[in-house]
Every structure is written in C-alpha cells, then in structure tokens.
Amino acid sequence: VSTLEKIAEMTGTDAANLSDDFKAKEKETLSFYANAKSFKKVILIGLGKEPKTRKVIDAFRSFFYKNKKNLAGDIAIDLQSGNTSDLAEYIVNGIFLASYEISFLRTDEKKETDFYDGNNSLTLISEKDVKEAAQKGKATADTQRNMLQLVDSPANYKTPQQMAQYVINSGEENGFKTTIYDAAQCEEMGLHALLAVGLGSIDNPPVFI
C-alpha cells in the first residue's frame, strides 16, 4: 500500500485523485478537506524522492513561515503514513525555525498573532517514540534563532559589554560556566594577541572563556 493510499483511506478521499494532484516534490503542498471525524483539513508537504536533513528542515520551515498567520488550533503531523518518524527531529526543527522574523527590532510594525503566539498545539503521530528527537529539534531551533537574532542585530545592540552579558545569561540558562576577563586581566595573563584583536573597539572589550 502506497503512502497516498494510506492517506486516502485515513481521510476518506480518492487515492487516484491524490496521485494526480500531488507528486511529493520538494516543498510541494496540497491542501484539502477530509471526510473524517477526527480532523477537518489535511495538508500534504512534499519532501522529494530522497529527503535529506537540510531539505526536510527547509520544507517545513518554508511552509510554516509562509502560513503561520493562518495556522491555528490543534496541528497534527502524521509521521506514520509516510514512514517519516526518523525525520521527527528535522521536521520539528524546521517548524520552530519558521517563527524567526528578521524584523524583530522594528517598533513601528504591528505584531500579528500567528501559530507561535496563540494557544495552539503541535502533535506528532508516530508508531515510534519520537519525544526525544522532537525535543532535540526544538532545542536546536531555539539556539539557531538566538544566533540569527544576534547576527541580525545592529552593532549598537551587541557592544562588547552586551556580548559579555549575553554569554553570562546563556551560561545561566544552559548550565555551563562562564568567566569574563577585561583588558587589564588579559594583559596580566599575557594574552597580547587576543588583546590586539580588540584594539578596534572604543569600549573595553571583554574576553569570554
């Protein structure tokens, strides 16, 4: 039984019609209303013939980013029909990466409620235990979003002192030890090459270990 045949049986739709309308190409989507009691609308997301890690992340990131203002309620990702349970980490990673907006510092832009703001839920339907993989995918996305925000911030939001505080906060949140040395302490330790890197800064550049 093919993946589309499983989906057709589950949703009460015609497998031949699904096959005509959906070729499962990378990032291809098809949405339709299901003839089922447990759910109303079905969206198929194509991953291509040989879904690799990057392609899976990109496909789900692209779909959720483009549609996050329209997605609401209980969202279920079916990993069983397409035998994609092993991709759970990357699917979740892509979904939560999609919440990042490069315009996060704009104060004149009205924030619209989307999938990530409301009381919505995300459920992974799988014959395997994918909880750990899903948690890893979300944790990775959280870290990636922090890095993207740091990179996209203007220079006045990441002075040496602000970067030092960022490192301290990250250590407290994630359970690793941080030690911050200022220029005078680095001079005492003979870290002259390291100090030379910070000569272009007008501030006293902290150094992180």
Backbone torsions as a table, in degrees:
resi	resn	phi	psi	omega
1	VAL	NA	128.4	-178.2
2	SER	-76.7	166.4	178.4
3	THR	-60.5	-44.1	-178.9
4	LEU	-66.9	-32.7	176.9
5	GLU	-66.9	-39.4	176.7
6	LYS	-63.2	-44.0	-179.7
7	ILE	-65.4	-41.2	179.5
8	ALA	-61.6	-43.1	178.9
9	GLU	-65.7	-39.7	-178.0
10	MET	-70.2	-33.3	-175.0
11	THR	-100.5	-4.8	-179.8
12	GLY	71.4	34.0	179.8
13	THR	-117.0	175.9	-177.4
14	ASP	-90.4	124.1	-177.1
15	ALA	-64.3	-36.6	-179.6
16	ALA	-64.4	-40.5	178.3
17	ASN	-65.5	-41.3	177.6
18	LEU	-61.3	-42.0	-179.9
19	SER	-64.1	-34.8	178.5
20	ASP	-71.6	-35.6	-172.2
21	ASP	-92.4	-18.4	-173.4
22	PHE	-134.3	120.8	-178.5
23	LYS	-106.8	0.4	177.2
24	ALA	62.7	28.4	175.7
25	LYS	-69.0	158.8	-177.7
26	GLU	-56.5	125.4	-180.0
27	LYS	68.8	4.5	174.8
28	GLU	-69.5	141.7	178.3
29	THR	-131.0	152.1	174.4
30	LEU	-143.9	125.6	178.4
31	SER	-117.6	142.5	178.6
32	PHE	-157.9	161.2	178.9
33	TYR	-91.2	133.4	-175.7
34	ALA	-90.4	150.5	174.6
35	ASN	-96.2	65.6	-176.2
36	ALA	-144.6	154.8	-177.5
37	LYS	-83.3	-32.0	-173.0
38	SER	-77.9	-21.2	178.2
39	PHE	-153.9	157.5	-174.3
40	LYS	-104.3	-48.6	-173.4
41	LYS	-117.8	139.9	-179.5
42	VAL	-120.7	135.7	175.6
43	ILE	-125.8	120.6	177.2
44	LEU	-95.0	135.5	179.5
45	ILE	-120.4	121.6	-178.8
46	GLY	-78.8	139.7	179.2
47	LEU	-116.9	2.8	-179.2
48	GLY	84.1	177.7	-176.4
49	LYS	-68.8	-42.3	-178.7
50	GLU	-126.9	84.5	-175.9
51	PRO	-65.0	116.4	176.6
52	LYS	-99.0	165.7	-176.9
53	THR	-49.6	-53.9	-176.0
54	ARG	-63.1	-39.4	-178.4
55	LYS	-67.8	-37.7	178.7
56	VAL	-65.5	-46.8	178.6
57	ILE	-59.2	-47.3	-177.8
58	ASP	-63.4	-39.7	-178.2
59	ALA	-63.4	-45.8	-178.4
60	PHE	-76.9	-34.2	176.3
61	ARG	-63.9	-43.9	-179.0
62	SER	-63.3	-46.5	-177.7
63	PHE	-65.0	-47.5	-177.1
64	PHE	-70.1	-33.0	178.0
65	TYR	-66.1	-43.3	-178.0
66	LYS	-72.1	-25.3	-172.9
67	ASN	-117.5	7.4	-173.0
68	LYS	-63.9	-24.3	177.7
69	LYS	-77.4	-16.6	-178.7
70	ASN	-105.1	-12.7	-179.6
71	LEU	-86.9	132.0	-179.8
72	ALA	-157.1	158.6	177.3
73	GLY	89.3	-148.4	-178.0
74	ASP	-93.2	113.0	179.6
75	ILE	-103.4	124.7	178.3
76	ALA	-115.4	132.6	176.3
77	ILE	-104.7	115.2	-178.2
78	ASP	-84.2	108.1	178.8
79	LEU	-96.3	-8.5	-175.8
80	GLN	-80.2	-49.8	-172.6
81	SER	-59.6	-38.2	-178.8
82	GLY	-100.0	9.6	-179.3
83	ASN	52.4	48.9	-176.3
84	THR	-112.5	21.7	-179.3
85	SER	-60.1	-33.0	-179.3
86	ASP	-69.2	-10.9	180.0
87	LEU	-100.5	8.5	-174.5
88	ALA	-55.6	-43.4	-178.4
89	GLU	-58.7	-43.1	-174.7
90	TYR	-78.3	-31.4	175.6
91	ILE	-64.5	-48.4	179.3
92	VAL	-65.1	-38.9	177.7
93	ASN	-58.3	-46.7	179.3
94	GLY	-64.1	-40.3	-179.0
95	ILE	-61.3	-45.7	-176.0
96	PHE	-83.5	-20.8	171.4
97	LEU	-66.0	-29.5	-177.2
98	ALA	-65.8	-13.5	-179.1
99	SER	-77.4	-12.8	-176.5
100	TYR	-74.5	134.3	176.1
101	GLU	-124.1	127.2	-179.0
102	ILE	-67.5	-17.7	-178.7
103	SER	-90.0	24.6	-173.2
104	PHE	-63.0	-19.9	-179.0
105	LEU	-94.8	-4.2	-178.7
106	ARG	-72.6	124.7	-179.0
107	THR	-93.5	-15.9	-177.6
108	ASP	-94.1	4.1	-178.1
109	GLU	-103.2	123.2	-179.4
110	LYS	-71.6	126.7	-178.4
111	LYS	-79.6	122.6	177.4
112	GLU	-94.6	142.9	178.0
113	THR	-69.2	135.8	177.1
114	ASP	-135.1	-169.6	-175.9
115	PHE	-55.8	-32.2	-174.3
116	TYR	-85.7	-10.2	-177.3
117	ASP	-98.8	-35.4	-173.3
118	GLY	-82.2	-175.1	178.3
119	ASN	-86.8	64.2	-178.6
120	ASN	-104.8	162.0	-179.1
121	SER	-130.8	152.5	177.4
122	LEU	-126.4	123.7	-178.7
123	THR	-123.7	135.1	175.8
124	LEU	-102.3	121.7	179.7
125	ILE	-96.4	114.5	-175.0
126	SER	-150.3	150.6	175.4
127	GLU	-81.1	-11.1	179.3
128	LYS	-108.6	163.0	174.7
129	ASP	-82.1	107.8	-176.4
130	VAL	-111.9	13.5	-176.8
131	LYS	-58.9	-48.2	-178.2
132	GLU	-64.0	-41.7	179.3
133	ALA	-64.1	-40.7	179.7
134	ALA	-65.6	-42.0	178.6
135	GLN	-63.0	-39.6	178.6
136	LYS	-65.4	-41.7	178.8
137	GLY	-61.6	-42.3	179.5
138	LYS	-69.2	-42.2	179.4
139	ALA	-62.0	-40.1	178.1
140	THR	-64.5	-42.3	178.6
141	ALA	-63.2	-40.5	178.2
142	ASP	-59.5	-44.0	179.0
143	THR	-65.6	-43.1	180.0
144	GLN	-63.6	-39.3	178.4
145	ARG	-64.7	-39.4	177.5
146	ASN	-61.9	-41.9	179.8
147	MET	-67.2	-41.4	178.3
148	LEU	-62.2	-41.6	-179.8
149	GLN	-65.2	-38.2	179.2
150	LEU	-66.3	-45.2	-179.6
151	VAL	-64.3	-40.5	-175.5
152	ASP	-80.9	-10.2	179.4
153	SER	-72.9	142.9	176.4
154	PRO	-68.7	165.6	-173.8
155	ALA	-59.2	-32.4	-178.3
156	ASN	-73.3	-5.3	175.6
157	TYR	-102.0	-0.6	179.8
158	LYS	-143.5	56.2	172.1
159	THR	-68.0	164.9	178.7
160	PRO	-53.1	-40.6	-179.9
161	GLN	-67.3	-39.7	178.5
162	GLN	-66.9	-37.4	177.5
163	MET	-65.8	-38.4	177.3
164	ALA	-61.7	-44.1	179.6
165	GLN	-65.5	-35.7	177.5
166	TYR	-60.3	-44.0	-179.6
167	VAL	-65.6	-42.2	178.4
168	ILE	-60.9	-47.0	180.0
169	ASN	-62.2	-40.6	-180.0
170	SER	-63.9	-40.3	178.1
171	GLY	-63.4	-41.4	179.2
172	GLU	-66.3	-38.9	-178.0
173	GLU	-74.6	-32.2	-172.0
174	ASN	-112.0	2.3	171.1
175	GLY	79.7	30.9	173.2
176	PHE	-122.1	153.4	-175.5
177	LYS	-82.7	138.7	176.5
178	THR	-126.4	143.3	174.6
179	THR	-129.4	126.2	-177.9
180	ILE	-108.8	123.9	176.6
181	TYR	-110.3	137.9	174.3
182	ASP	-90.8	-178.5	-174.5
183	ALA	-61.4	-40.1	-178.4
184	ALA	-63.6	-42.1	179.4
185	GLN	-66.0	-38.5	178.4
186	CYS	-65.7	-36.7	177.7
187	GLU	-62.4	-42.9	179.4
188	GLU	-62.7	-34.1	-179.2
189	MET	-85.8	-1.2	177.5
190	GLY	76.3	24.9	-178.4
191	LEU	-88.5	61.9	-172.6
192	HIS	-69.1	-39.5	179.5
193	ALA	-63.6	-39.2	179.1
194	LEU	-66.8	-39.9	178.7
195	LEU	-65.3	-33.6	-179.4
196	ALA	-62.1	-31.4	179.9
197	VAL	-64.0	-34.0	-175.4
198	GLY	-91.8	8.1	-177.6
199	LEU	-65.8	-21.9	-179.8
200	GLY	-79.0	-6.9	-178.8
201	SER	-89.3	137.5	177.5
202	ILE	-79.0	-16.0	178.9
203	ASP	-95.1	164.4	173.3
204	ASN	-73.0	103.9	-170.7
205	PRO	-77.6	116.9	174.5
206	PRO	-67.6	157.0	176.4
207	VAL	-121.1	138.8	-173.2
208	PHE	-107.8	138.6	173.0
209	ILE	-132.5	NA	NA
